[in-house]
Amino acid sequence: QVQLVESGGGLVQAGGSLRLSCAASGRTFSSYAMGWFRQAPGKEREFVAGISRGGVNTYYADSVKGRFTISRDNANHAAYLQMNSLKPEDTAVYYCAAANWYGSRQRESWNYWGQGTQVTVSS
């Protein structure tokens, strides 16, 4: 089992950048795929980005491709989401997620969730 804690959210102007971090507890961090989802008010939680257990493969939602970068540090049990060129429509609560072996773009394939961190992008 793994516990996830996000940090790094905040208020930023459109065009700015933020870096989210996800700290994971547990001894087998490298056995989990890691991902980020987000949920805006009144909307469903949606997939943002995912990274494979070894960090070789990454995949993104079309809406963030080219602007966001997911990465991980297995030695330090952490995952990150670098967000550049932020837009007001990126405003949401961002959740870190972990999946046993592999996580798809479907929310149901992810097994563990953090509590979320708010990102607000002003126009």
C-alpha positions as CSV (number, residue, x, y, z in Angstrom):
1,Q,0.0,0.0,0.0
2,V,1.1,3.6,-0.6
3,Q,0.1,6.9,0.8
4,L,0.3,10.0,-1.4
5,V,0.7,13.7,-0.4
6,E,0.6,16.5,-3.0
7,S,2.1,19.9,-2.7
8,G,3.0,22.9,-4.9
9,G,-0.4,24.2,-5.9
10,G,-1.3,27.8,-5.8
11,L,-2.4,30.9,-7.7
12,V,-0.6,31.9,-10.9
13,Q,-1.3,34.2,-13.8
14,A,-2.0,32.8,-17.2
15,G,1.2,31.9,-19.0
16,G,2.9,31.1,-15.8
17,S,4.3,27.9,-14.4
18,L,3.9,25.7,-11.4
19,R,5.5,22.4,-10.3
20,L,3.5,19.9,-8.4
21,S,5.1,17.3,-6.2
22,C,3.7,14.0,-4.9
23,A,5.5,12.4,-1.9
24,A,4.8,8.7,-1.5
25,S,5.3,6.5,1.5
26,G,5.9,2.8,1.3
27,R,8.8,0.6,0.4
28,T,7.8,-0.4,-3.1
29,F,7.3,3.0,-4.9
30,S,9.0,1.8,-8.0
31,S,6.4,-0.9,-8.5
32,Y,3.6,1.6,-9.1
33,A,2.8,3.6,-12.1
34,M,2.2,7.2,-11.2
35,G,-0.3,9.7,-12.6
36,W,-2.0,13.0,-12.2
37,F,-5.7,13.8,-12.5
38,R,-7.6,17.0,-12.0
39,Q,-11.1,18.0,-11.2
40,A,-12.7,21.4,-11.8
41,P,-15.8,22.5,-10.1
42,G,-18.9,20.8,-11.5
43,K,-16.8,18.5,-13.7
44,E,-15.7,14.9,-13.6
45,R,-12.2,14.0,-12.5
46,E,-10.0,13.8,-15.6
47,F,-6.7,12.2,-16.5
48,V,-3.8,14.6,-17.0
49,A,-0.6,12.6,-17.2
50,G,0.9,9.2,-16.4
51,I,4.3,7.7,-16.1
52,S,5.5,4.1,-16.1
53,R,7.1,2.4,-13.1
54,G,10.6,2.9,-14.4
55,G,9.9,6.4,-15.8
56,V,10.6,5.5,-19.4
57,N,7.1,5.9,-20.8
58,T,4.9,9.0,-20.3
59,Y,1.5,9.8,-21.6
60,Y,-0.7,12.9,-21.5
61,A,-4.1,14.2,-22.1
62,D,-4.3,16.1,-25.4
63,S,-5.3,19.3,-23.5
64,V,-1.9,19.4,-21.7
65,K,0.4,17.8,-24.2
66,G,3.4,20.1,-24.9
67,R,2.8,22.2,-21.8
68,F,3.0,19.7,-18.9
69,T,5.7,17.2,-18.1
70,I,5.4,14.3,-15.7
71,S,8.5,12.8,-14.0
72,R,9.4,10.7,-11.1
73,D,12.3,10.0,-8.7
74,N,12.2,6.4,-7.5
75,A,15.1,6.9,-5.2
76,N,13.2,9.6,-3.3
77,H,9.7,8.2,-3.7
78,A,8.4,11.2,-5.5
79,A,6.5,12.2,-8.6
80,Y,6.2,15.6,-10.2
81,L,4.1,17.5,-12.7
82,Q,5.8,20.5,-14.3
83,M,3.1,22.8,-15.7
84,N,4.0,25.6,-18.1
85,S,2.0,28.0,-20.2
86,L,-0.8,27.7,-17.8
87,K,-4.3,28.7,-18.9
88,P,-7.4,29.6,-16.9
89,E,-9.0,26.3,-18.0
90,D,-6.3,24.5,-16.1
91,T,-7.8,25.7,-12.9
92,A,-8.7,22.6,-10.8
93,V,-7.8,20.4,-7.8
94,Y,-4.9,18.2,-8.9
95,Y,-4.7,14.7,-7.6
96,C,-1.7,12.4,-7.5
97,A,-2.5,8.7,-8.2
98,A,-0.7,5.4,-8.1
99,A,-1.6,2.2,-9.9
100,N,-0.5,-1.3,-9.4
101,W,1.7,-2.0,-12.5
102,Y,-0.1,0.2,-15.0
103,G,-2.6,3.0,-14.9
104,S,-4.6,3.9,-18.0
105,R,-6.5,7.2,-18.7
106,Q,-9.5,5.7,-17.0
107,R,-9.9,6.7,-13.4
108,E,-10.9,3.2,-12.3
109,S,-7.6,1.7,-13.2
110,W,-5.8,3.8,-10.4
111,N,-5.6,2.3,-6.9
112,Y,-4.4,5.0,-4.6
113,W,-5.1,8.8,-4.4
114,G,-3.7,11.8,-2.6
115,Q,-5.9,14.5,-1.0
116,G,-5.4,17.0,-3.9
117,T,-3.9,20.4,-4.2
118,Q,-5.6,23.5,-5.7
119,V,-4.3,25.2,-8.8
120,T,-5.8,28.4,-9.8
121,V,-4.9,30.3,-13.0
122,S,-6.0,33.8,-13.3
123,S,-6.6,35.5,-16.7
